[in-house]
Amino acid sequence: MAQLLARISPIWFAVILFYVLAGIVSPAMLSTGQALNVLQVAALLGLVATGQVIALLVGGIDLSVGGVVTLTNIVATSIMLGQDSSIPLAIAVCLLLGILVGALNGFMVAVLKVAPLITTLAMNSILFGAALVYTGGATRGTAAPAFKIIGQGAVLGIPLSAVAWLAVAIAVAVILRRTIFGRWIYAVGANSEAAALMGVPVKRTLIGAYVMCSVMAVLGGLLITSYIGNPSLGIGEQFLLNSVAAVVVGGAALTGGVGSAVATIGGALFMTVLVSFTNIARVSTGTQYIVQGALIILSVMVYRALAEKRRIT
């Protein structure tokens, strides 16, 4: 039993404990409707965070996800124009954009040796600028009715957005843990030089990781678009640092090689419960930021202490 508990990421205990405590302080948190709402909103952050964990696993970071989400939202709605027949084209164009952005990020990091922080931050600025140029500052279009079902609908009472998120997250978890490419990602993040000596194609792995991260951000942007139904030039900003926070709270190391897509699910849930609770409790925005920052620091300290304990034992 003790061995089984040791294998479970601490984030799951944190999610359960915090949710119970939040329910004690504010009983509205424990209602079925609020629980389903948390799942629905967590899916939006969760998909973006699922990509972010891949970038962190290779020892990098992707700060362009906010721009990818925004551009996806703008392009998808402008192509759909509220027509169901345009959904396949909108999805295809957005996915191609995501692949292109990820490939450029990966090329800059792997081949040109530009720091991931600088590369992706610059790309984020470019993408936001591209969104402004594309719209001329005035958004147009709307999501198709059939497309909105994904973000707003439910199956057996469970939000479809949550089902889609969990399906993608589990698929990514399988790729990371059960495929050669997944092992390459962990190896490159742990020690890229040692990985190269073992025959791991480090450059291809880095590029592939950033492509996957951008594609996940596109999927997140599409899910967000189906949820809100309309274009918004500022929609991606809230997912830039929150996606990193969800991954870090889920136990991923900023130095690479440590983390998982499954634990990131817990991280996204924790961040969403935190925001939901502070909103219900009518905590000021400033206090929300303070609490979020303190919890992120605390989580890093806890995971570091646990890692040190395991190393000693």
Beta strands, then each sheet from edge to edge (+ up, - down):
strand 1: 154-155
strand 2: 158-159
sheet 1: 1+ 2-
end
